[in-house]
Amino acid sequence: MVSKLKDLFVRNRPSCEMGNNLAAAQTKGYNAILKLSDEELIGTLCLEPAGLKNKQSTRMYQSYQSDRFVAALLDPRTSFEYKLKEICQILGPQNVEYKKYSVKLKVKAHPTKALSEDDINNIKAYLDNSESGEDIYIFMKPDLNISKFLNYLNDFGSLKCDKDIDDDICQINREQIPKVLIYIYKPEFFNCFIKLINFYSNSLESGSSYCSRHVLTGKVVQRQDSSYMSIKETEPHRNCAYFFRPFKLDHNKCINDELLKRFSKVFQRVEFRNTKSSNHRFYSIYDMECANDKINIKTNDKINIKNDDNFNKKDSLPEYSSTQ
């Protein structure tokens, strides 16, 4: 018996060692990317289209301070009517068209010789890992494009993530839908992506494989107050979810009970004793004439007046939130 166990250990040891070596290479590759100079970045990496396994389906993008909001929104045990009354509010306008740019990092066919062969192989090992999450999705209104987005960055500097936006600005943004919405799973790579997008901007503009037409079915935000529910350690204006669908998708054209139930598995993954946030993965631009962490007083006067009147009142249900 002891001999058999010993033989089994010996047979499994090479595969374990290979797994450990691969994990070590991936870690080194991750760190190598973060240490690349601008010249090394352009010489080593390029962009390629980021595809999803199921392209023809509605996707939910959750920007929240606490995933308790997501749990409440997607709890299969409560009715849609209850959610509208106590949990969330569906904002207008709905069914708004957007462009979606989807790209991921890739090692160039002929990378720079400034890096060692080991560094290149480690970076490849890291990016070849399907779970590494080196994708970025940029949604923008149809009248915008990559060039205008880059001009915006040149005019106003780097973006702040939603987590770092001040409360008063978040409260104003809560009532609107963004002109540009960016989701990146690993924010530490945000600057790498922006530099590469700037370098490959012409390819992104002309390549149809990078861009697709989508529709924002609706933006759902946490209600300002509730008679029956308290979501701990969070501010309502920092919790929202966006539902996007491909332009040609003929169903899921409104936010209703059926749509929310499609995402009930997300509810099951929430750890109530260890709540998480995701708003550090989102970057939003609501006004192309102003930095995303500032308020454009001229264009927001009406919104400010509206919010001053309504922030301390219980939100009324808008007509378009009724069930269909």
TIGU-228264 format. One record per residue (C-alpha): x, y, z; residue in one letter; residue number from 0. Coordinates in Angstrom, 3 decimals. Layout:
N
         xx         yy         zz   r     k
          X          Y          Z   A   NUM
...
// end
This chain:
324
         xx         yy         zz   r     k
      0.000      0.000      0.000   M     0
      2.810      2.385      0.948   V     1
      4.605      1.510     -2.280   S     2
      1.512      2.304     -4.358   K     3
      1.078      5.674     -2.676   L     4
      4.746      6.447     -3.273   K     5
      4.415      5.549     -6.964   D     6
      1.304      7.722     -7.245   L     7
      3.132     10.662     -5.669   F     8
      6.079     10.249     -8.020   V     9
      3.778     10.114    -11.080   R    10
      1.876     13.243    -10.006   N    11
      4.955     15.234     -9.002   R    12
      5.914     16.336    -12.555   P    13
      2.435     17.730    -13.260   S    14
      2.447     19.551     -9.919   C    15
      5.856     21.007    -10.671   E    16
      4.678     22.108    -14.131   M    17
      1.660     23.789    -12.578   G    18
      3.828     25.592    -10.043   N    19
      6.269     26.665    -12.751   N    20
      3.438     27.998    -14.922   L    21
      1.952     29.936    -12.002   A    22
      5.363     31.421    -11.235   A    23
      5.838     32.418    -14.886   A    24
      2.399     34.049    -14.970   Q    25
      3.164     36.046    -11.841   T    26
      6.437     37.217    -13.352   K    27
      4.620     38.101    -16.575   G    28
      2.026     40.144    -14.695   Y    29
      4.734     42.111    -12.889   N    30
      6.735     42.531    -16.095   A    31
      3.797     44.222    -17.850   I    32
      3.363     46.695    -15.013   L    33
      7.063     47.599    -15.159   K    34
      7.204     48.242    -18.926   L    35
      8.326     51.679    -20.010   S    36
      6.252     53.407    -22.690   D    37
      8.736     52.374    -25.367   E    38
      8.832     48.776    -24.117   E    39
      5.039     48.653    -23.912   L    40
      4.592     49.738    -27.542   I    41
      7.369     47.395    -28.638   G    42
      6.036     44.374    -26.751   T    43
      2.242     44.472    -26.719   L    44
     -0.547     45.181    -29.160   C    45
     -4.336     44.998    -29.044   L    46
     -6.691     42.400    -30.437   E    47
    -10.493     42.078    -30.350   P    48
    -11.868     40.678    -27.113   A    49
    -14.685     38.273    -27.839   G    50
    -17.269     36.823    -25.482   L    51
    -18.404     33.214    -25.552   K    52
    -22.030     34.290    -25.856   N    53
    -22.107     37.500    -27.853   K    54
    -25.863     37.496    -28.455   Q    55
    -27.018     38.005    -24.903   S    56
    -27.702     40.819    -22.468   T    57
    -24.766     41.645    -20.220   R    58
    -24.962     43.294    -16.824   M    59
    -22.169     45.609    -15.684   Y    60
    -22.300     46.293    -11.950   Q    61
    -20.694     49.402    -10.499   S    62
    -21.250     49.207     -6.769   Y    63
    -19.783     50.246     -3.452   Q    64
    -21.275     47.144     -1.872   S    65
    -22.462     43.984     -3.600   D    66
    -25.310     43.824     -1.091   R    67
    -27.127     46.031     -3.603   F    68
    -26.580     43.450     -6.337   V    69
    -27.788     40.704     -4.019   A    70
    -30.962     42.652     -3.273   A    71
    -31.529     43.487     -6.938   L    72
    -31.102     39.896     -8.119   L    73
    -32.617     38.041     -5.164   D    74
    -34.904     35.445     -6.819   P    75
    -37.067     35.264     -3.683   R    76
    -38.490     38.792     -4.044   T    77
    -40.900     40.043     -6.679   S    78
    -40.099     42.617     -9.338   F    79
    -42.731     44.926     -7.834   E    80
    -41.008     44.736     -4.451   Y    81
    -37.646     45.522     -6.015   K    82
    -39.057     48.618     -7.736   L    83
    -40.649     49.817     -4.518   K    84
    -37.855     49.097     -2.059   E    85
    -34.582     48.330     -3.834   I    86
    -34.063     50.080     -7.124   C    87
    -35.142     52.695     -9.603   Q    88
    -34.915     52.344    -13.378   I    89
    -33.659     55.556    -14.897   L    90
    -34.460     57.036    -18.286   G    91
    -33.815     57.304    -21.081   P    92
    -33.856     53.601    -21.853   Q    93
    -32.925     51.649    -24.985   N    94
    -30.150     54.063    -25.938   V    95
    -27.679     53.052    -28.632   E    96
    -23.969     52.847    -27.838   Y    97
    -20.796     51.766    -29.561   K    98
    -18.841     49.090    -27.745   K    99
    -15.088     48.737    -28.207   Y   100
    -13.735     45.436    -26.864   S   101
     -9.984     44.852    -26.799   V   102
     -7.430     42.774    -24.938   K   103
     -3.651     42.653    -24.635   L   104
     -1.520     40.471    -26.876   K   105
      2.218     39.965    -27.318   V   106
      3.361     41.211    -30.729   K   107
      4.550     38.708    -33.322   A   108
      7.978     40.344    -33.232   H   109
      8.358     41.959    -29.799   P   110
     11.100     44.375    -28.873   T   111
     14.566     43.005    -28.222   K   112
     14.848     45.338    -25.248   A   113
     13.253     42.611    -23.108   L   114
     14.805     39.262    -22.362   S   115
     13.375     36.096    -23.856   E   116
     12.333     35.003    -20.363   D   117
     10.360     38.219    -19.850   D   118
      8.577     37.769    -23.190   I   119
      7.728     34.134    -22.415   N   120
      6.462     35.053    -18.950   N   121
      4.234     37.787    -20.387   I   122
      2.888     35.313    -22.953   K   123
      2.213     32.774    -20.206   A   124
      0.284     35.382    -18.264   Y   125
     -1.793     36.673    -21.188   L   126
     -2.504     33.161    -22.496   D   127
     -4.246     32.378    -19.223   N   128
     -7.954     32.628    -20.098   S   129
     -8.754     33.853    -16.581   E   130
     -6.233     36.683    -16.514   S   131
     -8.938     39.223    -17.427   G   132
     -6.826     41.602    -19.510   E   133
     -9.843     43.038    -21.357   D   134
    -11.294     46.511    -21.509   I   135
    -14.770     47.475    -22.729   Y   136
    -15.501     51.044    -23.757   I   137
    -19.115     52.046    -24.371   F   138
    -19.701     55.429    -25.975   M   139
    -22.569     57.314    -27.573   K   140
    -22.795     56.941    -31.391   P   141
    -21.694     60.543    -32.012   D   142
    -18.365     59.814    -30.295   L   143
    -15.367     57.835    -31.483   N   144
    -11.900     56.830    -30.320   I   145
    -10.355     60.052    -31.624   S   146
    -12.797     62.227    -29.690   K   147
    -12.244     60.106    -26.598   F   148
     -8.467     60.539    -26.859   L   149
     -8.883     64.279    -27.471   N   150
    -10.914     64.415    -24.274   Y   151
     -8.086     62.750    -22.351   L   152
     -5.567     65.158    -23.859   N   153
     -7.730     68.124    -22.819   D   154
     -8.595     67.034    -19.287   F   155
     -5.935     64.524    -18.306   G   156
     -6.353     61.051    -16.886   S   157
     -9.739     59.780    -15.779   L   158
    -10.745     59.056    -12.216   K   159
    -12.524     55.804    -11.518   C   160
    -16.071     55.941    -10.180   D   161
    -14.827     55.032     -6.706   K   162
    -12.742     58.224     -6.512   D   163
    -15.475     60.621     -7.665   I   164
    -16.765     62.954     -4.932   D   165
    -20.193     62.339     -3.433   D   166
    -21.815     65.500     -4.782   D   167
    -20.782     64.619     -8.334   I   168
    -21.918     61.015     -7.875   C   169
    -25.330     62.264     -6.823   Q   170
    -25.640     64.302    -10.009   I   171
    -24.349     61.476    -12.194   N   172
    -26.798     59.088    -10.581   R   173
    -29.664     60.761    -12.422   E   174
    -28.059     60.463    -15.866   Q   175
    -26.649     57.905    -18.267   I   176
    -22.975     58.306    -19.232   P   177
    -21.656     59.429    -22.583   K   178
    -18.711     57.082    -22.078   V   179
    -18.620     54.061    -19.767   L   180
    -15.440     52.038    -19.352   I   181
    -15.182     48.679    -17.626   Y   182
    -11.825     47.063    -16.921   I   183
    -11.465     43.988    -14.743   Y   184
     -7.932     44.874    -13.625   K   185
     -7.632     48.655    -13.194   P   186
     -3.863     48.440    -12.746   E   187
     -3.664     47.908    -16.526   F   188
     -5.821     50.940    -17.367   F   189
     -2.899     53.196    -18.308   N   190
     -1.364     50.431    -20.433   C   191
     -4.596     50.154    -22.390   F   192
     -4.937     53.907    -22.868   I   193
     -1.383     54.179    -24.238   K   194
     -1.968     51.298    -26.636   L   195
     -5.373     52.629    -27.700   I   196
     -3.704     55.934    -28.475   N   197
     -0.996     54.185    -30.520   F   198
     -3.426     51.922    -32.407   Y   199
     -6.305     54.419    -32.673   S   200
     -6.472     54.265    -36.477   N   201
     -6.777     50.475    -36.423   S   202
     -9.509     50.634    -33.800   L   203
    -11.477     53.185    -35.815   E   204
    -11.233     51.285    -39.089   S   205
    -11.462     47.720    -37.792   G   206
    -15.049     46.500    -37.457   S   207
    -13.930     43.543    -35.326   S   208
    -13.075     45.903    -32.471   Y   209
    -16.399     47.736    -32.388   C   210
    -20.020     46.600    -32.244   S   211
    -23.403     48.263    -31.884   R   212
    -25.087     47.836    -28.528   H   213
    -28.112     49.186    -26.715   V   214
    -28.302     50.288    -23.102   L   215
    -31.543     48.638    -22.071   T   216
    -31.457     50.631    -18.851   G   217
    -29.500     51.913    -15.891   K   218
    -30.687     50.691    -12.492   V   219
    -29.733     52.562     -9.326   V   220
    -30.321     51.916     -5.652   Q   221
    -33.263     53.816     -4.231   R   222
    -32.373     56.657     -1.893   Q   223
    -34.339     55.144      0.972   D   224
    -36.438     52.128      1.835   S   225
    -39.036     51.377      4.469   S   226
    -37.956     47.770      4.838   Y   227
    -34.356     47.411      3.783   M   228
    -30.968     48.784      4.794   S   229
    -27.857     48.094      2.740   I   230
    -24.938     48.457      5.127   K   231
    -21.678     50.307      4.514   E   232
    -22.804     51.936      1.299   T   233
    -24.173     55.109     -0.267   E   234
    -27.170     54.645     -2.611   P   235
    -25.758     56.941     -5.295   H   236
    -22.669     54.714     -5.576   R   237
    -24.591     51.582     -6.506   N   238
    -25.899     50.948     -9.998   C   239
    -26.097     48.335    -12.735   A   240
    -26.083     48.763    -16.505   Y   241
    -27.841     46.310    -18.809   F   242
    -26.437     46.253    -22.348   F   243
    -27.597     44.065    -25.205   R   244
    -26.371     43.603    -28.802   P   245
    -28.174     45.908    -31.211   F   246
    -29.773     43.059    -33.178   K   247
    -31.026     41.152    -30.139   L   248
    -34.809     40.885    -30.430   D   249
    -35.595     40.142    -26.785   H   250
    -34.744     41.543    -23.341   N   251
    -35.725     45.014    -24.530   K   252
    -36.895     46.119    -21.098   C   253
    -35.811     45.558    -17.519   I   254
    -38.344     43.245    -15.946   N   255
    -38.588     40.218    -13.691   D   256
    -37.602     37.820    -16.466   E   257
    -34.398     39.720    -17.222   L   258
    -33.327     40.008    -13.580   L   259
    -33.901     36.305    -12.989   K   260
    -31.395     35.527    -15.746   R   261
    -28.711     36.851    -13.403   F   262
    -29.861     35.107    -10.215   S   263
    -26.580     33.153    -10.032   K   264
    -24.849     36.429     -9.207   V   265
    -26.964     36.597     -6.041   F   266
    -25.695     33.174     -5.000   Q   267
    -22.065     34.306     -5.248   R   268
    -22.418     37.285     -2.895   V   269
    -20.658     36.758      0.439   E   270
    -22.735     38.749      2.911   F   271
    -20.075     38.564      5.625   R   272
    -17.407     39.823      3.248   N   273
    -18.961     42.427      0.981   T   274
    -17.066     43.611     -2.070   K   275
    -16.971     46.703     -4.263   S   276
    -16.488     47.032     -8.014   S   277
    -16.686     50.759     -8.736   N   278
    -12.879     50.968     -8.946   H   279
    -13.240     49.033    -12.220   R   280
    -15.480     51.649    -13.856   F   281
    -14.662     54.999    -15.436   Y   282
    -17.563     57.227    -16.481   S   283
    -17.748     60.424    -18.505   I   284
    -21.021     62.325    -18.319   Y   285
    -19.895     65.601    -19.881   D   286
    -17.328     65.788    -22.691   M   287
    -16.706     69.461    -21.874   E   288
    -15.557     68.806    -18.325   C   289
    -13.168     66.529    -16.426   A   290
    -15.007     63.474    -15.142   N   291
    -14.332     64.414    -11.502   D   292
    -15.677     67.954    -11.931   K   293
    -19.075     69.552    -12.439   I   294
    -19.791     71.640    -15.511   N   295
    -21.892     74.336    -13.864   I   296
    -23.352     75.646    -17.125   K   297
    -24.742     72.330    -18.323   T   298
    -25.702     71.035    -14.892   N   299
    -27.619     74.006    -13.474   D   300
    -30.970     72.363    -14.148   K   301
    -29.801     69.015    -12.815   I   302
    -28.434     70.640     -9.648   N   303
    -31.749     72.367     -9.006   I   304
    -33.638     69.137     -9.565   K   305
    -31.351     67.183     -7.247   N   306
    -31.472     69.828     -4.502   D   307
    -35.246     69.481     -4.514   D   308
    -35.328     65.704     -4.576   N   309
    -32.357     64.279     -2.664   F   310
    -34.092     64.516      0.703   N   311
    -37.396     63.192     -0.573   K   312
    -38.476     59.628     -1.188   K   313
    -38.130     58.846     -4.879   D   314
    -41.411     58.362     -6.647   S   315
    -41.698     55.494     -9.092   L   316
    -41.401     56.738    -12.678   P   317
    -44.085     55.549    -15.064   E   318
    -41.591     53.608    -17.189   Y   319
    -40.706     51.423    -14.191   S   320
    -44.060     49.661    -14.199   S   321
    -44.103     45.976    -15.084   T   322
    -44.934     44.999    -18.618   Q   323
// end
